[in-house]
Amino acid sequence: MDARVWTTLTGDALAEDAVEVTGPGSVLPGTFRVEEAATTSIAVATLAAGELLRLRGIEPGKVSVDTRHAAASFHSEQYVRVDGEPVPFSAPLSGDYRAKDGWVRLHCNYPRHVSAVCWGLGVPATRAAFEKVVAAKSKYEVESAVVGAGGAAAVLRSREEWLAHKQGQASSGLPIADIRPLGTSEPVRLFDSDRPLGGVRILDLTHVIAGPVAGRVLAAHGATVMHIGSAQLPTVPPLAVDTGMGKLSAYVDLETEAGRSRLRKLIARADVVLQGFRPGSLVAKGFSPEAMAELRPGIVIADLSAYGWEGPWARRRGFDSLVQMASGIADEGGKTAGIDGPGPLPVQALDHATGWLTAAAIMTAVRRAATEGGSQHVRTSLAGTGEWLNSLGRKEAGPTGFDGAEFLEDADSPLGRLTRVKMAGTLPGSNPFWVEGTRVSGSDRAVW
């Protein structure tokens, strides 16, 4: 594993025998060291949970992570089943499109993003129409038109092109996680518990993969996690089922004053707010980090973004696949595979790694709030995680037939009988687990 990550998060050196890594070094196809990124991010989250145990007077024991289990965890949405059946979802318009001078990816998993492509490019919502208009334009014209219409798109750039771009330059300087004090207050008291996050209340205001994975990890270490969604917002069903493990699920409409008032009440009694709204969106509704810290002194606020908090794209919508396209990862993957076009990573590694790293940073911040006092502000990004993955170097092309079936388990849930990837990361002092499976969206009251 990469011991630098632990030092970045905590300021402490990682003891040589702190983590036991088992399993082969190469599990997934491709030359990027996705296995090392997966193993490291899971290990540091488990170590961070162990430090909270230690704070409670419980010896955490030696952390261990299996590379095969880590790989399965980074592909968890592909394994999830309800009553033995995959959760249906279709996004036929999402994908890579060939422009007259290269490739561009259009993200069309949500109706509003499809509408933005149609509006920006002036076409009906069909694959054939998208392909025809994109083929007649330059890739940058397409990207600009879609993003300008409020959609999500990214040109396939080489690593050199990315580093020459102002956003690439800003992203290349991002830390893997940024934890800073936000105001002063007395140390927070942790409730008695034999679990790392027992008694800790977490508001999960995230969607898609990275943020929800962070919330799922925190729930497995004992936190009470309430996911806040809205009946008006679409979801990706397999992702919602996969990342909802162990969480409460409530609806709050932040477009109404009643909803915003409800959220303020929830924040006032929360210990952590984890949010993945497009940068600036939650602030515009009156929920800046400073405002939340005023509502609840000693709170931990975690902001997760696509391209980071600096540079011209700091407020741009982004997703794992788009960051791979923009930052040179997909370009290198395609060239390595000998194909004309993008070659993505074998799993949504930027999403999953960022989720685990965000959970690790949150647990580190909770420990600081309990020992030093003050509210804490955590920031992570997919682009920052991508820079870290790139820094790990390359491996020989790995295998292509990985089967993670040995790491699956069944569990009951209000949705039915779930098949899911077991929680990864062994912590002998208090092994992580989910109290229950995914709940029906919006089935809980938005109260603590």
C-alpha positions in Angstrom: 0.0 0.0 0.0 1.0 3.6 -0.4 2.0 4.8 3.1 2.1 8.4 1.9 -1.7 8.7 2.1 -1.8 8.0 5.8 0.8 10.7 6.4 -1.1 13.2 4.3 -4.3 12.5 6.2 -2.9 12.5 9.7 0.6 14.0 9.6 1.9 10.8 11.2 4.2 8.2 9.7 2.7 4.8 9.1 4.4 2.0 11.1 5.8 -0.7 8.9 3.7 -3.4 10.5 0.4 -1.4 10.8 -1.3 -3.1 7.8 -1.2 -6.6 6.5 -1.9 -6.8 2.7 -2.8 -10.2 1.3 -3.6 -11.4 -2.2 -1.9 -11.0 -5.5 -0.5 -7.6 -6.7 -2.4 -7.8 -10.0 -6.1 -8.6 -10.0 -7.7 -6.3 -12.5 -6.9 -5.7 -16.2 -5.0 -2.7 -17.4 -1.7 -1.1 -16.4 -2.9 1.5 -13.8 -2.3 0.2 -10.3 -6.0 0.2 -9.4 -5.4 -2.7 -6.9 -2.9 -0.6 -4.9 -5.3 2.4 -4.9 -8.1 0.2 -3.7 -6.1 -1.6 -1.1 -4.6 1.7 0.2 -7.8 3.6 0.4 -9.6 0.8 2.2 -6.6 0.4 4.6 -6.4 4.0 5.6 -10.2 4.1 6.2 -9.8 1.1 8.4 -6.8 2.6 10.2 -8.7 5.8 10.8 -11.5 3.7 12.4 -8.9 2.0 14.5 -7.7 5.3 15.8 -11.2 6.2 17.0 -11.3 2.8 18.8 -8.0 3.6 20.4 -9.5 7.0 21.5 -12.2 5.0 23.2 -9.7 2.8 25.1 -10.1 -0.2 22.8 -7.0 -1.8 21.2 -7.8 -1.9 17.4 -5.5 -4.7 16.5 -3.7 -5.1 13.2 -5.6 -4.0 10.1 -5.6 -6.3 7.1 -6.9 -5.9 3.5 -7.0 -8.5 0.7 -6.3 -7.2 -2.7 -9.0 -9.4 -4.3 -11.6 -8.2 -1.8 -10.6 -4.6 -2.4 -11.0 -5.1 -6.2 -14.5 -6.6 -5.6 -15.4 -3.7 -3.4 -14.5 -1.3 -6.2 -16.9 -3.1 -8.4 -19.7 -3.5 -5.9 -22.4 -2.0 -8.0 -21.9 -4.7 -10.5 -22.5 -7.5 -8.0 -25.5 -6.2 -6.1 -28.7 -8.3 -6.5 -32.2 -8.2 -5.1 -33.9 -11.6 -4.7 -31.2 -13.0 -7.1 -31.9 -10.5 -9.9 -29.8 -7.5 -11.0 -31.3 -4.1 -10.4 -32.5 -2.8 -13.8 -31.2 0.5 -15.1 -30.6 1.8 -18.6 -28.8 4.9 -19.9 -28.5 4.3 -23.6 -27.4 7.8 -24.5 -24.4 7.9 -22.2 -21.2 7.1 -23.9 -18.2 8.0 -26.0 -18.9 9.8 -29.3 -16.6 10.4 -32.2 -16.3 14.1 -33.2 -14.6 15.2 -36.4 -11.3 15.7 -34.6 -11.4 13.2 -31.7 -13.7 11.8 -28.9 -16.0 13.3 -26.4 -18.0 11.6 -23.6 -21.6 12.6 -22.9 -23.0 11.8 -19.5 -26.7 11.1 -19.9 -27.6 9.0 -16.8 -30.1 11.6 -15.7 -33.0 13.2 -17.6 -31.7 16.7 -17.0 -28.4 15.8 -18.6 -30.1 14.3 -21.6 -32.1 17.5 -21.9 -28.9 19.6 -21.7 -27.4 17.6 -24.6 -30.5 18.0 -26.7 -30.7 21.8 -25.9 -27.0 22.4 -26.4 -26.6 20.5 -29.6 -30.1 21.1 -31.0 -31.0 17.5 -31.5 -33.7 15.0 -30.4 -32.9 12.4 -27.7 -31.8 9.5 -29.9 -28.4 7.9 -30.2 -28.4 8.3 -34.0 -29.1 12.1 -33.7 -26.3 12.5 -31.1 -23.8 10.6 -33.2 -24.6 12.6 -36.4 -24.3 16.1 -34.8 -21.2 15.2 -32.8 -19.5 13.8 -35.9 -20.0 17.1 -37.6 -18.5 19.3 -34.9 -15.1 19.6 -33.2 -14.8 17.8 -29.8 -14.3 21.1 -28.0 -17.5 22.6 -29.7 -19.5 19.7 -28.3 -18.0 19.9 -24.8 -18.6 23.6 -24.6 -22.2 23.4 -26.0 -23.2 20.7 -23.6 -21.6 22.1 -20.5 -22.9 25.6 -21.4 -26.4 24.1 -21.4 -26.0 22.7 -17.9 -25.0 19.2 -19.0 -21.9 17.0 -18.3 -19.4 16.2 -21.0 -15.6 15.8 -21.4 -13.2 15.7 -24.3 -10.7 12.9 -24.5 -7.4 14.6 -23.6 -3.9 13.3 -23.4 -2.0 13.7 -20.1 0.1 16.4 -21.8 -3.0 18.3 -22.9 -4.5 18.0 -19.4 -1.3 19.4 -17.7 -1.3 22.3 -20.2 -4.9 23.1 -19.4 -5.5 25.6 -16.5 -7.7 23.1 -14.7 -5.2 20.3 -15.1 -2.6 22.6 -13.6 -4.9 23.4 -10.7 -5.9 19.7 -10.2 -2.3 18.5 -10.3 -1.6 20.4 -7.1 -4.5 19.0 -5.1 -3.8 17.0 -2.0 -5.6 13.6 -1.8 -7.6 15.1 1.0 -7.6 18.5 2.7 -8.6 18.8 6.4 -8.7 22.2 8.0 -10.1 23.6 11.2 -13.2 25.8 10.8 -13.7 28.0 13.8 -13.1 27.2 17.5 -15.3 25.3 19.9 -14.9 22.9 22.9 -13.9 19.3 22.1 -16.8 17.1 21.1 -17.7 14.3 23.5 -18.1 10.9 21.9 -20.8 8.7 23.3 -19.7 5.4 24.9 -19.6 2.6 22.3 -17.5 -0.4 21.4 -17.6 0.7 17.7 -15.4 3.4 16.1 -18.3 5.7 15.2 -21.0 4.5 17.6 -23.3 7.4 18.5 -22.0 9.6 15.7 -24.7 11.1 13.5 -24.0 11.7 9.8 -26.1 13.5 7.2 -25.3 12.0 3.8 -26.3 14.6 1.1 -24.6 12.8 -1.8 -25.5 10.8 -4.9 -24.0 8.5 -7.5 -21.0 6.6 -6.1 -18.2 8.5 -4.4 -20.1 10.2 -1.6 -22.6 7.4 -1.0 -19.6 5.0 -0.7 -18.1 7.2 2.0 -21.4 7.1 3.9 -21.7 3.4 3.5 -18.2 2.9 5.0 -19.0 5.2 7.9 -22.3 3.2 8.5 -20.3 0.0 8.6 -18.1 1.4 11.4 -21.1 2.2 13.6 -22.3 5.6 12.6 -26.0 6.5 12.3 -26.1 7.7 8.7 -29.2 9.4 7.3 -29.2 9.7 3.5 -31.2 12.8 2.4 -32.7 12.6 -1.0 -35.8 14.1 -2.8 -38.8 12.5 -4.4 -38.3 15.0 -7.3 -34.7 13.9 -8.1 -33.9 10.8 -10.2 -31.6 8.1 -9.1 -29.5 5.3 -10.6 -31.3 2.3 -9.0 -28.3 -0.2 -8.8 -26.1 2.5 -7.2 -28.8 3.5 -4.7 -29.3 -0.1 -3.7 -25.6 -0.8 -3.5 -24.5 2.3 -1.5 -27.6 2.4 0.8 -26.3 -0.4 3.1 -26.8 0.5 6.8 -28.3 3.9 6.2 -31.6 5.6 7.0 -33.3 7.1 4.0 -35.4 10.3 4.2 -36.7 12.9 1.7 -36.2 16.7 2.2 -37.0 19.1 -0.6 -34.3 21.8 -0.4 -36.2 23.9 -3.0 -38.7 24.8 -0.4 -38.3 26.9 2.8 -39.9 24.1 4.8 -37.3 21.7 3.5 -34.4 24.0 4.2 -35.7 24.6 7.7 -35.9 20.8 8.2 -32.3 20.5 7.1 -31.1 23.2 9.5 -32.7 21.2 12.3 -31.0 18.0 11.2 -27.6 19.8 11.0 -28.0 21.3 14.4 -28.0 17.8 15.9 -25.6 16.1 13.5 -21.9 15.4 14.0 -21.0 15.2 10.3 -22.4 16.6 7.1 -21.2 14.8 3.9 -22.2 16.6 0.7 -21.6 16.1 -3.0 -23.8 18.9 -4.5 -22.2 20.7 -7.4 -19.8 23.2 -5.8 -21.7 26.4 -4.8 -25.2 24.8 -5.0 -25.6 24.1 -1.3 -24.0 27.4 -0.4 -26.6 29.2 -2.5 -29.3 27.6 -0.4 -27.8 29.0 2.8 -25.6 26.1 3.8 -22.0 27.2 3.6 -19.5 25.4 5.8 -19.4 28.5 8.1 -23.2 28.6 8.4 -23.3 24.9 9.3 -20.5 25.3 11.8 -22.5 28.1 13.4 -25.6 25.8 13.6 -23.5 23.0 15.2 -20.1 24.0 16.7 -17.7 21.1 16.5 -19.3 19.6 13.3 -17.3 18.0 10.6 -18.3 19.1 7.1 -17.0 17.1 4.1 -17.2 18.6 0.6 -16.7 16.2 -2.3 -16.3 17.5 -5.9 -15.3 16.3 -9.3 -12.5 18.6 -10.4 -11.5 20.1 -7.0 -11.9 23.4 -5.3 -9.5 25.4 -7.4 -9.2 26.3 -11.1 -11.7 27.3 -13.8 -13.6 24.0 -13.5 -14.1 24.1 -9.8 -17.9 24.5 -10.2 -18.2 22.2 -13.2 -20.4 19.1 -13.1 -18.3 15.9 -13.3 -18.3 12.2 -12.9 -15.7 9.5 -12.7 -15.9 8.7 -16.4 -15.6 12.3 -17.4 -12.6 12.9 -15.1 -10.9 9.9 -16.7 -11.5 11.4 -20.1 -10.3 14.9 -19.2 -7.2 14.0 -17.2 -5.5 11.6 -19.7 -6.4 8.3 -17.9 -8.8 7.2 -20.6 -6.4 8.3 -23.4 -3.5 6.2 -22.0 -5.8 3.3 -21.4 -6.9 3.3 -25.1 -3.4 3.6 -26.4 -2.2 0.8 -24.1 -5.0 -1.4 -25.3 -4.3 -0.5 -28.9 -7.7 0.9 -29.6 -8.8 4.0 -31.4 -10.6 5.9 -28.6 -10.8 6.0 -24.9 -9.9 3.0 -22.7 -11.4 3.5 -19.2 -10.2 1.9 -16.0 -11.6 -1.6 -15.3 -13.7 -0.2 -12.4 -15.0 3.2 -11.3 -11.8 3.6 -9.3 -11.8 7.3 -8.9 -15.3 7.2 -7.4 -14.7 4.3 -5.1 -11.2 5.4 -4.0 -12.5 8.9 -3.3 -15.4 7.4 -1.3 -13.1 5.4 1.0 -10.6 8.3 1.3 -13.3 10.7 2.2 -14.5 8.3 4.9 -10.9 8.1 6.2 -10.6 11.9 6.2 -14.0 12.3 8.0 -13.0 9.8 10.7 -9.7 11.6 11.2 -11.6 14.9 11.4 -14.0 13.4 14.0 -11.0 12.4 16.1 -9.6 15.9 15.9 -12.9 17.4 16.9 -13.0 15.1 19.9 -9.4 15.8 21.0 -8.6 19.3 19.8 -12.0 20.9 19.4 -13.3 23.1 16.6 -15.3 22.3 13.6 -13.5 20.6 10.8 -13.7 21.1 7.0 -12.8 18.1 4.8 -12.4 18.5 1.0 -11.8 15.7 -1.5 -12.1 15.4 -5.3 -12.2 12.8 -8.1 -9.5 14.8 -9.9 -7.2 14.7 -6.8 -7.7 11.0 -6.5 -6.9 10.6 -10.2 -3.6 12.5 -9.7 -2.7 10.1 -6.9 -3.6 7.1 -9.0 -1.3 8.4 -11.7 1.5 8.8 -9.2 1.4 5.1 -8.3 3.1 4.2 -11.6 2.2 1.3 -13.8 2.2 -2.5 -13.8 2.3 -5.1 -16.5 -1.1 -5.6 -18.1 -3.1 -7.6 -15.5 -5.6 -10.6 -15.8 -9.0 -10.2 -17.3 -11.0 -13.0 -15.6 -11.4 -11.8 -12.0 -14.3 -13.3 -10.1 -15.2 -11.8 -6.8 -17.9 -14.3 -5.9 -16.1 -15.5 -2.7 -16.5 -12.0 -1.3 -20.3 -11.9 -1.6 -22.9 -12.4 1.1 -26.7 -12.4 1.4 -28.7 -10.2 3.7 -32.3 -9.3 4.4 -33.6 -5.8 3.6 -36.9 -4.0 3.1 -36.2 -4.3 -0.6 -35.9 -8.1 -0.5 -33.0 -10.5 -0.1 -29.8 -8.7 -1.1 -26.6 -10.1 -2.5 -23.7 -7.7 -1.9 -20.0 -7.4 -1.5 -19.0 -7.9 2.1 -17.5 -4.9 3.9 -13.8 -4.9 3.2 -11.0 -4.2 5.7 -10.4 -6.3 8.9 -10.3 -4.4 12.2 -9.9 -7.0 15.0 -11.0 -4.6 17.8 -14.3 -4.0 16.1 -14.8 -5.4 12.6 -17.1 -3.3 10.4 -20.6 -4.5 9.5 -23.9 -3.1 8.4 -26.8 -3.4 10.9 -29.3 -3.8 8.1 -29.6 -3.7 4.3 -30.7 -0.9 2.1 -34.0 0.7 2.9 -36.8 1.9 0.6 -35.9 5.4 -0.5 -37.6 8.1 1.6 -39.1 5.6 4.0 -37.7 7.2 7.1 -38.7 10.4 8.8 -36.2 13.3 8.5 -35.6 13.5 12.3 -32.9 12.2 14.6 
